[in-house]
Amino acid sequence: MELIIKYFPDLTGRQKEQFAALYDLYADWNAKINVVSRKDFDQLYLRHVLHSLAIAKVCTFGDGARILDVGCGGGFPSVPLAILFPEACFTAADSIRKKITVVEGVAAGLGLTNLTPRCVRVETLTERFDYVVSRAVTAMPEFVGWIWNRLEKGQKGSLPNGILYLKGGDLAEELALTGKRWHVYDIPRFFGEEFFETKKVVYTPR
Ligand SMILES: C[S@@+](CC[C@H](N)C(=O)[O-])C[C@H]1O[C@@H](n2cnc3c(N)ncnc32)[C@H](O)[C@@H]1O
C-alpha cells in the first residue's frame, strides 16, 4: 500500500481507503476462487496493483472516457485504474464466469460504480470504446484483430484514443506483425528496477 502512495501521492482519502481495502477483498475472494497466484499474493500491491497503474503513468483518462479491459481475469489492470480514475467508465471483460464473479465481488466491496464486469468473449462485443487496456492475454497480432474495430477515434484522455497493453520481454518482432506503430514505455522509468526490469507499456493510437 505504501508503494501506491509513494508513486501516486495525490490520491484522495477515498482512493486511499479503496486501495487499502483491496488486499482483504482479494484475499477473501482468492480463497474461494483462485485468480491471483498464491505464490505472489503477498506481492499483490507490487505485481498487480502498481503494475496495472503503470498505464496511468503513460495516459490519464478523462471524464466519461470509455475503457475496455480485455481479458481482465481477477480485475487487472481495470480495478486499480477504476479507483484512480473515478470519472472514467470501465468495462472489465473476461470469458470465464468465475473470474467475473471475483471482479463483481471486489467492485461491490469497493463501491466501484464506474466499473462494469462482463462475462463475454471480447470478439463478440459490438459497442465502441475510447481506450483498450490489457495485460497478459494473447499475442499482439491476434489481440489487435479482436478489438481494433471496437475503438472510437478521438481523444478522451492525455493521449489519443488507442490501445495500452502491459508487456514483458522483447517484443519488437511481435509488435511489427500487427502493422501498427507502437510507442514503448519502460516501466522502470516510472517505478525503478525492482521487479519491473523488463516490463513495458506499449501504446498505439487508433
Ligand atoms: C493470463 S490471464 C490475465 C488476466 C489479467 N489480465 C491479469 O493480468 O491478471 C488471461 C485472461 O484472458 C481471458 N481471455 C482470453 N481470451 C479471451 C477472450 N477472447 N475474451 C475474453 N477474455 C479472454 C482469460 O479467460 C484469462 O482470464
The ligand as an SDF file (V2000), in Angstrom:
LIG
                    3D

 27 29  0  0  0  0  0  0  0  0999 V2000
   -3.3710  -14.7370  -18.1640 C   0  0  0  0  0  0  0  0  0  0  0  0
   -4.9730  -14.1480  -17.8120 S   0  0  0  0  0  0  0  0  0  0  0  0
   -4.6330  -12.4410  -17.4400 C   0  0  0  0  0  0  0  0  0  0  0  0
   -5.6720  -11.8330  -16.5480 C   0  0  0  0  0  0  0  0  0  0  0  0
   -5.4290  -10.3750  -16.1640 C   0  0  0  0  0  0  0  0  0  0  0  0
   -5.4280   -9.5190  -17.3350 N   0  0  0  0  0  0  0  0  0  0  0  0
   -4.1470  -10.2200  -15.3890 C   0  0  0  0  0  0  0  0  0  0  0  0
   -3.1720   -9.7090  -15.9450 O   0  0  0  0  0  0  0  0  0  0  0  0
   -4.1080  -10.6030  -14.2020 O   0  0  0  0  0  0  0  0  0  0  0  0
   -5.7660  -14.0480  -19.4120 C   0  0  0  0  0  0  0  0  0  0  0  0
   -7.2510  -13.8420  -19.3110 C   0  0  0  0  0  0  0  0  0  0  0  0
   -7.7760  -13.5480  -20.5990 O   0  0  0  0  0  0  0  0  0  0  0  0
   -9.0420  -14.1640  -20.7190 C   0  0  0  0  0  0  0  0  0  0  0  0
   -9.3470  -14.2760  -22.1440 N   0  0  0  0  0  0  0  0  0  0  0  0
   -8.6200  -14.9280  -23.0840 C   0  0  0  0  0  0  0  0  0  0  0  0
   -9.1960  -14.8020  -24.2980 N   0  0  0  0  0  0  0  0  0  0  0  0
  -10.3200  -14.0480  -24.1180 C   0  0  0  0  0  0  0  0  0  0  0  0
  -11.3340  -13.5670  -24.9900 C   0  0  0  0  0  0  0  0  0  0  0  0
  -11.3010  -13.8570  -26.2900 N   0  0  0  0  0  0  0  0  0  0  0  0
  -12.3230  -12.8000  -24.4810 N   0  0  0  0  0  0  0  0  0  0  0  0
  -12.3560  -12.5270  -23.1560 C   0  0  0  0  0  0  0  0  0  0  0  0
  -11.4180  -12.9510  -22.2790 N   0  0  0  0  0  0  0  0  0  0  0  0
  -10.4100  -13.7020  -22.7510 C   0  0  0  0  0  0  0  0  0  0  0  0
   -8.8650  -15.4900  -19.9860 C   0  0  0  0  0  0  0  0  0  0  0  0
  -10.0950  -16.0290  -19.5730 O   0  0  0  0  0  0  0  0  0  0  0  0
   -7.9830  -15.0730  -18.8110 C   0  0  0  0  0  0  0  0  0  0  0  0
   -8.7470  -14.7430  -17.6800 O   0  0  0  0  0  0  0  0  0  0  0  0
  1  2  1  0
  2  3  1  0
  2 10  1  0
  3  4  1  0
  4  5  1  0
  5  6  1  0
  5  7  1  0
  7  8  2  0
  7  9  1  0
 10 11  1  0
 11 12  1  0
 11 26  1  0
 12 13  1  0
 13 14  1  0
 13 24  1  0
 14 15  1  0
 14 23  1  0
 15 16  2  0
 16 17  1  0
 17 18  1  0
 17 23  2  0
 18 19  1  0
 18 20  2  0
 20 21  1  0
 21 22  2  0
 22 23  1  0
 24 25  1  0
 24 26  1  0
 26 27  1  0
M  CHG  2   2   1   9  -1
M  END
$$$$
